[in-house]
Amino acid sequence: MKTLLYFSISLILYSQFSFTQSAKLDTQEVKVLKQIWGKLGLEDKNEWDFDKDPCSPGRWQLFVVCDCSFESNTTCRVTQISISSQNISTSLPTEFTKLQHLQILDLRFNYLRGTIPSEWATMRLSNLSLMGNRLSGRFPTTLTRMTTLLELDIEANRFSGPIPKEIANLKNLDMLYEIIYIP
């Protein structure tokens, strides 16, 4: 009985270890991350080593969270990205839409400018934080088509005008942080 118990525990530990060791980020998602990092001007920073799997332990964990349960625990997908306080001064890349399992996107406290790309309406995010940037223009109606949002934080930007009635499309929204900029 003792031998059987030892064998069972060893098999469970081995299978969990081997699954976590063999799971890697989907190669297409690695390419997408490279595109995003390039557009955000982050490719030259030392902490972005694309020779290492972004889902493996290390510096990446501060910025990327993955779910490695795909394809029998051999493939990882990006589910969360947090790139806050990196002094990014560019527009929002449309390439985020290519990460089809992305649920949480946090780009707080940068210098992002422009507006929210219309392509973002296809994203299935639960949480989006763009607080403390320099995004501007009318309240982005793109956001009103992101019906999976639970939490939306776009305060401390330069959006103007009324919040559109289409905001009612966000039936799952629990939290909305927004302050309209009045010049």
N, C-alpha and C positions, 0 to 999 in steps of 0.2 A: 504494500500500500504506500509506503514511504517513497519507494522508487517511482511509482506511478505519479504521485503528487509532485515530486521533484521534476519529472519529465514534463508534466503539464505546465508547471510554472515556468520552466525553461523555454518551452515552446511558445508560451504567451509572450514572455519577455523578448525572445528572439524575433517573433513575428512583428511586434511593435517596433523594435529597434530597426529591423530591416526595412519596414515600410517608411519610417521617418528618414532613414538614410538614403533610400533610393528615390524618394519623391523630389521632383525638380519642377521649377516654373516652366510652363509651356513656352516653347521657343518663340512663338508668335508674340506672346505677352512680353518676353524679354525685349524683342524688337520695338514693341510699342513703348515700353518704359524708356528705352534709349531715345526714341523720337521725342517723347514728352520732356525728358531731362534736357535734350538738346534745345528744344523750343523755350524752355524755362531758363536756359543759360547755366545749367548745373553740371554739364558734362565734364568741365575742367576741375571741379572740386574733388579733392582727394577721397572723400567718403563714398563716392559713387564708383565702385569697382564692378564693372559689368563682366569681368572674368569670373566672378563669384556669383553663385545663384542668389538672386535677391530674396529667396524664401529660406535660405540657410541662415543659421545663427550668425550674428555679427552686427556691424554698423547699420546694415539695411533695415534691421528690425525697428529702428527708431522711425523709419519712414514708410515701410511697406509691411503689410500683414497679409498672409496668404492662408488659403484653405487648401490642404493637400489631400483631400479625400476623393479626388477625381480619378477616374480610370483605375479602379482598384488600388487607390492610395499611391499611385506612381506619378501623378501629375498635380501640380499646384496651380492655383489661380489667384490673382491679386484680388483681395476683397476690401482692403483699406489702404489709403494713401494719406499720409500727413506730412505736408511740407510747409511748416509755418515758420515765420521769422527768419526767412532766408534772403531777404532783400531782393526778391525777384521783381524786376521791372519790365514786364512784357504783357502781352495779351494772353487770355486763357486759351490753351491749346485744345483743338477739337479732338485730338487723339485720345483723350480720356474716354471717349465714347467707344473705343475699340476694346476696352477692358470690360467685357460683358458681365463679369461677376463682381465688379466694383460696387460696394454698398455704401462705403463711408469715404468722403473726400473732404479733407481739411487743408485749406490753403490760407489760413488766417495770417494776418500781420505781415504782409508783403507789400509790394507797390504795384500789384496787378492793375492794369488799366484797360479801358475799352468797356465792352459789355459782355454779356454771357452769350456764347455762340448758340445759334438756333439748333445746331446739331445736338447740343446737350439735352434737348427734349427727349431723346431716345434713351437716355441713361436711366437705370433702375436703382437709383440711390435711395438709401433710407435717411442718410444724414449728409448735409452739405453745409460747410462753413466757409464763407468768403469774407468774414469780418475783418475790418481794418485794412482795406485795400483802397485803390483809387478807381474802382469800377464806376462808370457813370452812364448817364442817359436816363430815359424813362424807365420805370419799374420794368424789369425784364419779363416779358410774357412767356418766354421760354420756360421759366420756372413754373408757370401755372400748368404746364403739360407734363411735369415730372411727378406723376400721380402716386409714386411709391414713397415720396418724401414723408418722413416722420418728424424730422427736425431741420429747420432752415434758418441759417444765421447769415444775414447780409448787411448787418448794421455797420456803421462807420465807413460807408462808402459814399459815393456822390450820386446816388440815384435820385431822380426827381419825379414829380407828378404823383397822382393818386395811385393807390394800390388797385389794380384792375379787378373787376368783379369775377373774372376767371379764377381768382385765387380760391374760389369755392370748389374748383375741381380737385383741390388737394384734400380729399376726404380723410386721409390718414394722418394729416399734419397735426402734431401735438404742440409743437413749439415754433413760433415765427418771431425772429428778432430782426427788426427793420426800423430804421430811422430814415425818413426822406430828407435829402439834402435840399435846403432852400438857399439859393445864392443871394 
